[in-house]
Amino acid sequence: MSAPDPLALPGIPRDAEGPVFAEPWQAQAFALAVQLSADGAFTWAEWAQALSAELVRDPTDDGSRYYEHWVAALEALTAGRGLVAATAMAARKADWAEAYRHTPHGRPVELSPGARQT
């Protein structure tokens, strides 16, 4: 399988050196999609199609929410492929939201040892 070309994707924020990320989670989401494609979970063409579909759903986006669309496309593809159950994904997101709400400002957000591992 050929390596994906992230610069071939629509609207990707980049500079002369390649993709740019405003937050660490954006780079992590980017790397996750690249790795899942490289591992054969979906083709890069399927990824580009899923991302394009997410971007089209939000014509008012000025590009500032690009990686939010990236995550939505990743969630849709992984759930659609049965790589993760939608209910498990929703539970995990709820766990992270709860952890965020209980983390003092400036501290790293961490899941508690008792968080669901679904």
C-alpha positions as CSV (number, residue, x, y, z in Angstrom):
1,M,0.0,0.0,0.0
2,S,1.4,3.4,-0.9
3,A,1.8,6.0,1.8
4,P,-1.0,8.5,2.1
5,D,-0.4,12.0,0.9
6,P,-1.8,14.3,3.6
7,L,-1.2,17.4,1.5
8,A,-3.6,16.0,-1.1
9,L,-6.5,16.5,1.3
10,P,-9.0,19.4,0.9
11,G,-8.4,22.5,3.0
12,I,-5.6,21.1,5.2
13,P,-3.9,23.9,7.2
14,R,-0.3,24.0,6.1
15,D,2.7,26.1,5.5
16,A,5.7,25.5,3.2
17,E,7.0,22.7,5.4
18,G,3.7,20.7,5.6
19,P,0.7,20.4,7.9
20,V,0.4,22.8,10.8
21,F,-1.4,22.2,14.1
22,A,-2.7,24.8,16.6
23,E,-3.1,22.2,19.3
24,P,-1.5,18.9,20.2
25,W,-4.8,17.0,19.8
26,Q,-4.9,18.1,16.1
27,A,-1.5,16.5,15.5
28,Q,-2.7,13.3,17.3
29,A,-5.9,13.1,15.3
30,F,-3.9,13.6,12.1
31,A,-1.4,10.9,13.0
32,L,-4.2,8.5,14.0
33,A,-5.9,8.8,10.6
34,V,-2.6,8.4,8.8
35,Q,-1.7,5.3,10.8
36,L,-5.1,3.7,10.5
37,S,-5.0,4.2,6.7
38,A,-1.4,2.8,6.6
39,D,-2.7,-0.2,8.7
40,G,-5.4,-0.9,6.1
41,A,-8.4,0.2,8.2
42,F,-9.5,2.3,5.2
43,T,-7.8,3.6,2.1
44,W,-6.6,7.1,1.8
45,A,-9.2,7.7,-0.9
46,E,-11.9,6.6,1.5
47,W,-10.4,8.9,4.1
48,A,-10.4,11.9,1.8
49,Q,-14.0,11.2,0.8
50,A,-15.1,11.0,4.4
51,L,-13.3,14.2,5.3
52,S,-14.7,16.0,2.3
53,A,-18.2,14.9,3.3
54,E,-17.7,16.4,6.8
55,L,-16.3,19.7,5.4
56,V,-19.3,20.0,3.0
57,R,-21.7,19.7,5.9
58,D,-20.4,22.9,7.4
59,P,-20.2,25.5,4.6
60,T,-19.9,28.4,7.2
61,D,-16.6,27.1,8.5
62,D,-13.8,29.5,7.8
63,G,-11.2,26.8,8.3
64,S,-10.9,27.3,12.1
65,R,-12.8,24.1,12.8
66,Y,-10.9,22.0,10.2
67,Y,-9.6,19.4,12.7
68,E,-13.0,19.1,14.4
69,H,-14.3,17.9,11.0
70,W,-11.2,15.7,10.8
71,V,-12.2,14.0,14.1
72,A,-15.8,13.7,13.1
73,A,-14.7,12.0,9.9
74,L,-12.4,9.7,11.8
75,E,-15.2,8.8,14.3
76,A,-17.6,8.1,11.4
77,L,-15.2,5.9,9.6
78,T,-14.0,3.9,12.6
79,A,-17.6,3.3,13.8
80,G,-18.8,2.5,10.3
81,R,-16.0,-0.1,9.9
82,G,-16.8,-1.6,13.3
83,L,-13.3,-0.7,14.6
84,V,-15.1,0.8,17.7
85,A,-18.7,0.8,18.7
86,A,-20.4,4.1,18.6
87,T,-21.7,3.6,22.2
88,A,-18.1,2.9,23.4
89,M,-16.9,6.0,21.7
90,A,-19.6,8.1,23.2
91,A,-18.9,6.7,26.7
92,R,-15.2,7.5,26.3
93,K,-15.9,11.0,25.2
94,A,-18.1,11.4,28.2
95,D,-15.3,10.2,30.5
96,W,-12.9,12.7,29.0
97,A,-15.5,15.5,29.3
98,E,-16.0,14.6,33.0
99,A,-12.2,14.5,33.6
100,Y,-11.9,17.9,31.9
101,R,-14.6,19.4,34.1
102,H,-12.7,18.2,37.2
103,T,-9.2,19.2,36.3
104,P,-7.8,22.4,37.8
105,H,-6.9,25.0,35.2
106,G,-3.4,24.6,33.8
107,R,-3.1,20.9,34.8
108,P,-3.1,18.0,32.3
109,V,-6.4,16.3,31.9
110,E,-6.2,12.6,32.9
111,L,-8.7,9.9,33.1
112,S,-9.2,8.5,36.6
113,P,-8.2,4.9,37.1
114,G,-12.0,4.1,37.5
115,A,-12.9,5.5,34.1
116,R,-14.7,3.1,31.9
117,Q,-12.4,1.2,29.5
118,T,-15.0,0.4,26.9
